[in-house]
Amino acid sequence: MKIFQITYKGVPYLLVLVFMILSLGIVTGSFLYYQVQATQYRAKVVQELSGVVNLKVGELTQWRKERLGDAAVFYKNSAFTALVRRCFDNPEDRDAQEQLRTWLSHVQVANEYYRLSLLDATGMERMEVPATTEPHSAMFIQRAAEVLKSGQMVFQDFYRDEHTQRVHLSIFIPVIGERDGDHAIGVLAMCIDPNQYLYPLINNWPTPSPTAETVLARQEGNYAVFLNQLRFTTNTILNLRVSLEKKEIPIVKAVMGQKGTDEGWDNRGVHALFAMRAIPDSPWFMVARIDVTEIYAPLRQRLRMTILLGLSLLCILGAVVGLIWYQQRAQFYRGQAKATEALKVWAIRYKRLFEVLKDGVLVLDGKTGVITDVNPYLVEMLGFSRESLLHKKIWELGCFKDIVGTQTEFVELEQKQHVRHEYSSVVTSNGRRIDVEFVSNTYQMDHQKVIHCTIRDITERKLAAKQLRQKNEELMTAYAYLNRVSQQQIETKDQILSHVSHELRTPLNAAYQFVTIFQDGLAGELNVQQHEYMTIIFRNLKQLQNMIDDILDVTRAQSGKLTNDPQRVQVKELIVDLFRTLRSTASEREMTLTLEEATATLPVYADPARLRQVITNLLDNAIKFTPSKGTIIVRVEAWKKDANFVCISTKDTGRGIPAAAALKIFDRLYQNKGAYGTSSKGLGLGLFICRELVTRMGGEIWVESEVSKGSTFYFTVPIYKGQEAAKAAGTE
């Protein structure tokens, strides 16, 4: 037996793999940490940028409202119009001139207007605050003429004065005459210098920033026009234009209606982050921007620290892995001697097992099929010498021809890895055939494929199996005989029960008739005690008659002779009639019988007598097992599970049925006495018969009960849908 030596491989691939995985984890973790930090920081910058835009848009919107509010004070103002008319009609009226100039001066100073000009209906300037010699621009004169004609206020957006090259905004208010209706007698022009408030508001940034700025623009034709001075470009007001075809530029996106935040390249080709929003009730659009390099500048230091930390962790990890490798090498060399000794012991044990095993063992070379080893038991079984078997190809030996008779069969054995033949045979040296079980397993040993074959003698097993089959056949024959005898006994018992029931019915009917004669007074008057005795006799005769009927029904059910003649039945009428019959019995125990008519008017398709028998049995049980002053409710409703059936239920307030008893309550002869604490009279056939009758009518029956609270018995019957007519047509 060969002893396999453990050799040290040199390279600890597992440790290298662990080191690589942990290193990858550190690098990935560092990268993800930086990504999370960058994402969170960018989200913070986006939030701040959006906040700046929203703040400035709100301030600009409020500023426009205030300026329009200033103009609204003069629009269709009767007092102002009257004062202007006085000045226009009488230029020599010093008092009117002084009042008007004072009014306009207060407005100009309080609201920081650059210039207020009052023009008459001919376009001639009649008053100016403050007084100046600057001429008006062509845009100013044109808008004033339009306002005189239209009689409506106009907010003139950013425009450039061709005389002074300054940018202004103006509000033109028509002075509406009181006597002339909507006819304007003049125009008040309120000129605004954006450098005083508007541009500082737009250009101001709430925190120090080397690249952040705010841009105001509007659309003119197919261009986006810049309305304020940019931080890194000169002379941009009303001069810098960007074609709307350059849709990748943020200012174009804003003018085209996009809002929110975006990242891209501005008109200078600088990568930046943008926040865009339109200014309500105006043609203006605002874009706040900040360079991406400024955004990520604080993260660069964090990135350097993260890289440094990752490298430190990698160095520590490398040192730990190297230390573990060194310890493993030392432990390996210390344990190699022990392992070699253990392998020797294992080889000795395996050899002993191989030699004493009471199964034949055959070891084959997995490539050539040559027998490399065979145990003594197989040598003894076959009767060949060990030397005559070794170093031979298995298919060349006749003793194994039923297992591996050809080289093709050996190739199949080698390829399947595991083969099992439960019934095969080998041939001994004297020609005797032995039944065996053959199992082969293919595995690697010392880098060579080996096929390990186990050959077990199953002669005794097959003999035992044959004897077992014979015993089974004998048992089956006996069972068939006993089954026939049992069936004959059941049939004989049913015949006896049926005969006895019929024989008992004759004298019972006679006794029943005589008791009825005595109760009706036909044989003479009875005193109170005699009448009570007759009532007791009558009740017991009735109970005995019900028992005999139950026995007959059970006999008919088991013989298949239980009749069922379905027809159209009104359930409500049947239950009301039963209530009349049972009300006296219920009244004696102070019980309440109630019918809930959910769908009681629906006709059903059932045997009326059998349906009455089922409901009567359920009501009798409810009355019998419900304490005095209890309540019994009968409910008729459409079955929720199947609209083609009606569900009839009887609910009582008795002591209920335990769960274990409820599973057997419909079994033949089963009585649940302990559940009610009283000894119930009867044979235990009532609910069994109910189940048989309901099943034959095509329905189901079940019970739901809770101890100490009561029980509810349910059963279903089909709804009548003209089955009788269909049945008659089929009979014809």
Buried (B, 14 or more C-beta within 10 A) or exposed (E): EEEEEEEEEEEBEEBEEBBEEBBEEBBEEBBEBBEEBBEEBBEEBBEBBBEBBBEBBEBBBEBBEEBBEBBBEBBBBEEBBEBBBBBBEEEEBEEBBEBBBEBBEEBBEEBEBBBBBBBBBEEEBBBBBEEEEEEBBEBBBEBBBBBBEEBEBBBBEBBBBEEEEBBBBBBBBBBBBEEEEEEBBBBBBBBBBBEEBBBEBBBEBEEEEEBBBBBBBBBEEEBBBBBBBBBEEEEBBBEBBBEBEEEEBBBBBBBEEBBEBBEBEBBEEBEBBBBBBBBEEBBBBBBBBBBBEBBBEEBEEBBEEBBEEBEEBBEEBEEBBEEBBEEBEEEBEEEBEEEEEEBEEEBEEEEEEBEEBEBBBBBBBBEEBBBBBBBBBBBEBBEBEEEEBEEBBBBEBEBBBBBBBEEEBBEEBBEEEEBEBEEBBBBEEEEEEBBBBBBBEBEEEEEEBBBBBBBBBBEEEEEEEEEEEEEEEEEEEEEEEEEEEEEEEEEEEBEEBBEEBEEBBEEBEEBBEBBEEBBEEEEEEBEEEEEEBBEEBBEEBEEBBBBBBBBBBBBBBBEEEBEBEBBBBBBBEBBEEBBEEBEEBBEEEEBEBEBEEEBBEBBBBBBBEBBBBBBBBBBBBBBBBBEEEBBBBBBBBBBEEEEEBBBBBBBBBBBBBBEEBBEEBBEBEBBBEEBBEEEEEBBBBBBBBBBBBBBBBBBBBBBBBEBEEBBBBBBBBBBBEEBEEEEEEEEE
